[in-house]
Amino acid sequence: MVYAWFRRSAAGRPETVAVLLPVLVMLAIGLWGLDRGAMWRDEAVTFQVARRSVPQIWHLLHTVDAVHGLYYLGMHAVLAPYPGEVALRLPSVCGAAATAGLVAALGVRLCRPRVGLWAGLLYAVTPMAGHFAQEGRSYALVAAGAAGATLLLVRAVASARPGPWWAYGTALAVTCLLHEMALLLLLAHACTLALARLPVRIWRRWLAAAAGVTLVLLPLLLVSRGQSAQVAWLSRTGLRSAERLLDTFTGPAHLVVLPYLLLTALAFVPGLPRRGALTLPAVALPLAAVPPLVLLTVSRWWPLYDERYVLYALAGAPLLAAAGADRLTGLLPRLVPHAVLSGVLGVTLVFAVQLPILRQDRSPDRRPDNLAAVSAVAHRELRPGDPVLFLPSLARRAALAYPKGFLGIRDIALSVPAPASGTLYGREADAAELRRRLAGLDQVWVVAEPFATVPSWYPDSPAERVKLAVVDEQFVPREQVVRRGVTMRLYVRRPTPGLAFPTEPPGRERPSVGRAGPGALGSPPGPPR
């Protein structure tokens, strides 16, 4: 029955099928393995912040994560009825599906239905799109907004009325409020207008819309500039960054990259059909190239680049490849007798080649950490009343995302919980108070981030330095449990000369480890640095 409907639609309404089929494919890929059973650190931030009250979220945005403010407020409404991992990721699945449909709509509008169909399907099977379709962050929604704004630009250029320009400006403003890096889309659209050599009246209307978007975004830009320390972890870009971006846009499988690039080159061979004032290459090339190139160049001196920040530029790449495939069918009509079917089979082959990558991406181990696994270890190892020291404070994220594993523990350093303090991980006691609290302990569990176990790590915070110093001076390690992204160590107070080594509480027997070398569980001597 469904097949019959598609056949009728393909014959009478090819534009509908060209847009709807990529949406359905992207939905299927996005929903596949959506409940992978674990959040990683960035998703955990979304999950715990979105479950705060609106005043608490607003309080947080004054100190950190202002760039994600609109997204957090939207997720607050999404998670209110039933908070969970599936609900956390569903908006991203819907955003990715919408982007696939909008990419197809751009191909239909600028060229012809089969180009839109191929482009939308190619977007849907790209591993980068599939990855962020399952991330509880804003990037898939930003991609949908950028593709929608680009389609509205195409329509506004073709219209003599000001209404479409208002819609374009509004869509772009909302997209930029979801993530300010989308502002680079304005540069891409300016290049599109320049390549098309459009009249001055079009430029005036676009400049008015661009000025409105910038004005709306200005307060966010000013606030987020004061929070720039959040991206201090980013590094300077180089040739390897550009190569990696190319792999993520085309798909990392080597069998895909070369044909993808050849088809993209064919998109610029004269003879591609056009529908309106703008050509497909004039729209797709700036969209795919300008935001990444600008951010990569700036990040040579001022690191701001990460692939997720330019996910929205991915929409231009499949449009160019699909246009190149269409041009190939025009150049070699006898070799490609059934163009639409051949293109769909080609995308299916791309999907088959990259299926292992998509399958692996659904494993929690493909993320930098697995907070559910950390919580499970904590549930097994910790007892109610056990003192726990998080090193540094952001190691508390596992307890915030999956609190059941940490129920009943004594958080030694915490002074004010995260929601009340307007911070992501809570406000901790000062150095003097922390020394006093640690002085009365016979043992303490240290939950440490990997970088905090490196001897060269030297924290800026006095409280974090006190944690290191006191543990080093007054405690010795007794046990270590390592999980991806987190190390848990049990420390017991260093024995006073002439006294017996501290004994374990009833019901607990731990293999000991001396200062001279690792013990039975491989825990290294010395403090967690």
Secondary structure as GFF3:
##gff-version 3
##sequence-region A 1 529
A	DSSP	alpha_helix	2	12	.	.	.	ID=ss1
A	DSSP	alpha_helix	14	31	.	.	.	ID=ss2
A	DSSP	alpha_helix	41	50	.	.	.	ID=ss3
A	DSSP	alpha_helix	54	61	.	.	.	ID=ss4
A	DSSP	three_ten_helix	66	68	.	.	.	ID=ss5
A	DSSP	alpha_helix	69	79	.	.	.	ID=ss6
A	DSSP	alpha_helix	85	110	.	.	.	ID=ss7
A	DSSP	alpha_helix	113	125	.	.	.	ID=ss8
A	DSSP	alpha_helix	127	132	.	.	.	ID=ss9
A	DSSP	alpha_helix	139	158	.	.	.	ID=ss10
A	DSSP	alpha_helix	163	178	.	.	.	ID=ss11
A	DSSP	three_ten_helix	180	184	.	.	.	ID=ss12
A	DSSP	alpha_helix	185	196	.	.	.	ID=ss13
A	DSSP	alpha_helix	200	225	.	.	.	ID=ss14
A	DSSP	three_ten_helix	228	231	.	.	.	ID=ss15
A	DSSP	alpha_helix	239	250	.	.	.	ID=ss16
A	DSSP	alpha_helix	254	266	.	.	.	ID=ss17
A	DSSP	alpha_helix	280	298	.	.	.	ID=ss18
A	DSSP	three_ten_helix	307	315	.	.	.	ID=ss19
A	DSSP	alpha_helix	316	331	.	.	.	ID=ss20
A	DSSP	alpha_helix	339	361	.	.	.	ID=ss21
A	DSSP	three_ten_helix	364	366	.	.	.	ID=ss22
A	DSSP	alpha_helix	371	381	.	.	.	ID=ss23
A	DSSP	beta_strand	387	391	.	.	.	ID=ss24
A	DSSP	three_ten_helix	393	396	.	.	.	ID=ss25
A	DSSP	alpha_helix	397	401	.	.	.	ID=ss26
A	DSSP	three_ten_helix	403	406	.	.	.	ID=ss27
A	DSSP	beta_strand	410	411	.	.	.	ID=ss28
A	DSSP	beta_strand	414	416	.	.	.	ID=ss29
A	DSSP	alpha_helix	418	421	.	.	.	ID=ss30
A	DSSP	beta_strand	427	428	.	.	.	ID=ss31
A	DSSP	alpha_helix	431	439	.	.	.	ID=ss32
A	DSSP	beta_strand	443	448	.	.	.	ID=ss33
A	DSSP	three_ten_helix	450	453	.	.	.	ID=ss34
A	DSSP	alpha_helix	462	474	.	.	.	ID=ss35
A	DSSP	beta_strand	475	483	.	.	.	ID=ss36
A	DSSP	beta_strand	486	493	.	.	.	ID=ss37
###
